[in-house]
């Protein structure tokens, strides 16, 4: 693993890791959620050769190349492993498919018996190609750039496992959580174990930092958010830190809004993701001290480009520029994004 002690921060030290250690840098380090993907012609070309999306994720040669594509094109400060949050249910024995043009499909889980049918522990051998990709990327990446590993938060992954797909405010999972909280808790507990093991395997393979994506918990009322989002993410962080005490962690509870202050008080992450819709001043108050914020340019402003994009970048830099900040989007890059607009975002942020 690369050095990440702030006192040794030299020219080769990653600016991304310095920010996670609590430094406010101008310009801030930049990476974008979903920075690899279908908006890039070189991704579409490789994806067509690999076959399915999961074949791409599980073939280290291809996944390494796709991870590095946006770094070569845009000189971003961090690469994110090319994979998916749904490899965790896959490695717990669930059937996971990606339907062209529609998204992920899993066989819905409806009962405690389904939870008991999951593998006792996540099959890390099954995910060996993912960890090999981490090692390959780290070996090829410039030392000044960081490699981010990731997992989905237990709640978000559970919503796909219970509902079998995304959509409709993840209602099937929420319904199960209200009707059979013990069943839902048993599933969440399995996912806490599996997620921590998956993050640790990525850190051991060479990931410099990890991000936990909770894409759907923002919709939950505060008490449910505390139980199903905050508590499991806190547990994952603690499991990881028990083995790798200085592991840099980014927690992204998308749309936490007014729940962010309690979330940040409980979760021992180095940085917190901020969604597009958040009030930046309020987010800053919610995360006191030297812990970093990550976000929050509107992905649709990135599609628009031009003066609107410049304004969107400037707004984030003006609100958060003197705080430890990782410039990113408030959600992932959209497929219809012109690649030149990503170059524009990077140039704008680095010109100030
Ligand atoms: O950010 C990156 O560039 C790294 C790779 C990454 C992917 N998915 C690749 C991907 C990451 C970090 C994810 C996370 C992920 N996956 C989340 C959390 C973040 C978020 O977006 O809220 C979720 C909810 C998923 C589940 C998932 N995977 C969905 C809902 C879909 C379908 C949506 C779509 O855009 O098709 C995927 C597929 C997926 N994951 C693609 C990519 C590049 C598109 C696959 C393709 O090439 O067809």
Boltz pocket constraint, residues with backbone or C-beta under 6 A from the ligand:
constraints:
  - pocket:
      binder: B
      contacts: [[A, 32], [A, 33], [A, 34], [A, 35], [A, 36], [A, 37], [A, 38], [A, 47], [A, 53], [A, 80], [A, 81], [A, 82], [A, 83], [A, 84], [A, 85], [A, 86], [A, 98], [A, 102], [A, 103], [A, 104], [A, 150], [A, 152], [A, 156], [A, 166], [A, 213], [A, 215], [A, 332]]
      max_distance: 6.0
